[in-house]
Amino acid sequence: PMGSERMEMRKRQMSTTQETPGAAQAQHSTGNRGSNACCFCWCCCCSCSCLTVRNQEEERTRRTSHELQTEGIPNCEESPAPTLEEVNAWAQSFDKLMFTPAGRNAFREFLRTEFSEENMLFWMACEELKQESNKSVIEEKARLIYEDYISILSPKEVSLDSRVREVINRNMLEPSQHTFDDAQLQIYTLMHRDSYPRFMNSAIYKDLLRSLSEKSIEA
């Protein structure tokens, strides 16, 4: 009987020893699966990564890059409040409207309501480019202007004809302060002929004119 018990115990030990590697291997496989699995599937591939996290990181990088590119563009130009005389002068010519920061701010506010603010932003960016003298700064600003307002992939693309686009593409081979002169003139003309007449009849202009007139009477 004692011999039978010993034999039985030995069989159990051998059976346990044989089962242990398989169980350990299964446990190791399960552990790897949990550590490498992404949020979409339970795969044990070592190269599997979480697409959600990756996409969020890429989007954050793109957003940060765009914010760095556009942080130099103010929401509005700093300027004193316009006088009644200045606002009346805006009705005399588009040039007088665009000559003062207050006029540009009011006109830009109107363009925003028509979803065409990019025209003013482009014009302002071109004016800023003309003030630069450093070659590396000129090249960088020209590249940003092209990406923001000329590229067909940009949501802020301005409307330019093919001739002007060809000129810009040639100029971009060696950017200068005057790379976008033809395009700037075309957008200026577009705003003058298309948007300016509507601005003069808009509530934005009329309310401003009325407010200043009332203050003038009270004074």
C-alpha positions in Angstrom: 0.0 0.0 0.0 2.8 2.4 0.8 4.4 1.7 -2.5 1.1 2.3 -4.3 0.8 5.7 -2.6 4.3 6.7 -3.5 3.7 5.7 -7.2 0.4 7.6 -7.2 2.1 10.7 -5.7 4.9 10.5 -8.3 2.3 10.3 -11.1 0.6 13.4 -9.8 3.9 15.3 -9.6 4.8 14.3 -13.2 1.4 15.3 -14.4 1.7 18.7 -12.6 5.2 19.3 -14.1 3.9 18.6 -17.6 1.0 20.9 -17.3 2.9 23.8 -15.7 4.8 25.0 -18.9 1.7 25.1 -20.9 -0.2 27.0 -18.3 2.7 29.4 -17.9 2.9 29.9 -21.6 -0.8 30.6 -21.8 -0.6 33.0 -19.0 2.4 34.8 -20.6 0.5 35.0 -23.9 -2.5 36.5 -22.1 -0.3 39.0 -20.4 1.2 40.1 -23.6 -2.2 40.4 -25.2 -3.3 42.7 -22.5 -0.2 44.9 -22.6 -0.1 45.2 -26.4 -3.8 45.4 -27.2 -5.2 48.7 -28.6 -8.6 50.1 -27.8 -10.1 48.7 -31.0 -9.1 45.1 -30.9 -7.6 42.4 -28.7 -4.6 41.6 -30.8 -1.3 40.3 -29.6 0.8 41.9 -32.3 3.7 43.8 -30.9 3.3 46.6 -33.5 -0.3 47.3 -32.5 -0.7 50.9 -31.2 -3.7 53.0 -30.1 -4.9 54.9 -33.2 -7.0 57.2 -31.1 -4.0 58.5 -29.1 -1.9 58.7 -32.2 -4.5 60.8 -34.0 -5.0 63.1 -31.0 -1.2 63.7 -30.9 -1.0 64.4 -34.6 -4.0 66.8 -34.4 -2.5 68.6 -31.4 0.8 69.0 -33.3 -1.0 70.4 -36.4 -3.1 72.8 -34.2 0.0 74.0 -32.4 1.8 74.6 -35.7 -1.1 76.6 -37.1 -1.4 78.7 -33.9 2.3 79.5 -34.1 1.9 80.6 -37.7 -1.2 82.8 -37.1 -0.4 84.2 -33.7 1.1 87.3 -35.4 -2.2 88.3 -36.9 -4.2 90.4 -34.4 -7.9 90.1 -33.9 -8.1 93.8 -34.8 -5.6 96.6 -35.3 -5.0 98.9 -32.4 -6.4 102.3 -33.2 -8.3 105.1 -31.5 -12.0 105.3 -31.9 -12.9 106.9 -35.2 -14.3 110.4 -35.3 -17.5 111.4 -37.1 -15.4 113.2 -39.7 -13.4 110.0 -40.4 -16.4 107.8 -40.7 -18.0 110.3 -43.1 -14.8 110.2 -45.2 -15.1 106.5 -45.6 -18.1 107.1 -47.8 -16.1 109.3 -50.1 -13.7 106.6 -51.3 -12.5 103.1 -50.5 -8.9 104.4 -50.3 -9.9 106.6 -47.3 -11.6 103.6 -45.6 -8.5 101.5 -46.0 -6.1 104.3 -45.0 -7.0 104.2 -41.3 -6.8 101.3 -38.9 -10.3 102.2 -37.6 -11.7 102.0 -41.1 -10.0 98.6 -41.7 -11.3 97.3 -38.4 -14.9 98.3 -39.2 -14.6 96.9 -42.8 -13.0 93.7 -41.5 -15.9 93.2 -39.1 -18.3 93.5 -42.0 -16.3 91.0 -44.1 -16.5 88.6 -41.2 -20.3 88.6 -41.5 -20.0 87.7 -45.2 -17.4 85.0 -44.5 -14.8 86.8 -46.6 -12.5 88.1 -43.9 -9.6 86.3 -45.5 -9.4 89.0 -48.1 -8.5 91.7 -45.5 -6.2 89.3 -43.7 -4.3 88.6 -46.9 -4.1 92.3 -47.8 -2.8 93.0 -44.3 -0.3 90.2 -44.4 1.1 91.5 -47.7 1.4 95.0 -46.2 3.4 93.5 -43.3 5.6 91.6 -45.7 6.5 94.8 -47.5 7.9 96.2 -44.2 10.5 93.4 -43.8 14.1 93.6 -44.9 15.6 90.4 -43.4 15.8 87.8 -46.2 15.1 84.8 -44.0 12.1 86.5 -42.4 10.8 87.5 -45.8 11.1 83.9 -47.0 9.3 82.5 -44.0 6.5 85.0 -44.1 6.1 84.5 -47.8 5.8 80.8 -47.3 3.1 81.3 -44.6 1.1 83.7 -46.8 1.2 81.2 -49.6 0.1 78.3 -47.4 -2.7 80.4 -45.7 -4.1 82.3 -48.6 -2.9 81.0 -52.0 -2.8 77.2 -51.6 -5.9 75.5 -52.9 -5.8 73.3 -49.8 -6.3 76.2 -47.4 -9.7 77.0 -46.0 -8.7 80.7 -46.2 -7.8 80.6 -49.9 -8.5 84.0 -51.7 -10.0 84.2 -55.1 -7.2 84.8 -57.7 -7.1 84.3 -61.5 -4.7 81.8 -63.1 -2.4 84.6 -64.4 -1.8 86.0 -61.0 -1.3 82.5 -59.6 1.4 81.8 -62.2 3.2 85.0 -61.2 3.1 84.1 -57.6 4.5 80.6 -58.3 7.4 82.1 -60.2 8.0 84.7 -57.5 8.1 82.0 -54.8 11.3 80.6 -56.4 13.0 83.6 -54.8 10.5 85.4 -52.4 10.8 89.1 -51.8 8.7 91.9 -50.3 6.8 92.2 -53.6 6.1 88.5 -54.2 2.3 89.0 -53.8 1.9 92.6 -55.2 -0.2 91.5 -58.2 -2.4 89.3 -56.0 -2.8 92.0 -53.4 -3.9 94.5 -56.0 -6.4 92.0 -57.3 -7.9 91.4 -53.9 -7.9 95.1 -53.1 -9.9 95.7 -56.3 -12.3 92.8 -55.5 -13.0 94.3 -52.1 -13.5 97.8 -53.6 -15.9 96.7 -56.3 -17.7 93.9 -54.5 -17.7 94.3 -50.7 -17.3 98.1 -50.2 -20.7 99.1 -51.6 -22.4 96.6 -49.4 -20.4 97.8 -46.4 -21.7 101.4 -47.0 -25.2 100.1 -46.8 -24.7 97.7 -43.9 -25.9 98.0 -40.4 -22.4 98.1 -39.1 -21.5 101.3 -40.9 -24.9 103.0 -40.4 -25.0 102.2 -36.7 -21.5 103.6 -36.2 -22.4 106.7 -38.1 -25.6 107.2 -36.2 -23.8 106.7 -32.8 -21.1 109.2 -33.6 -23.7 111.7 -34.9 -25.7 111.5 -31.7 -22.6 112.0 -29.6 -21.7 115.0 -31.7 -25.1 116.6 -31.2 -25.0 115.9 -27.5 -21.5 117.6 -27.3 
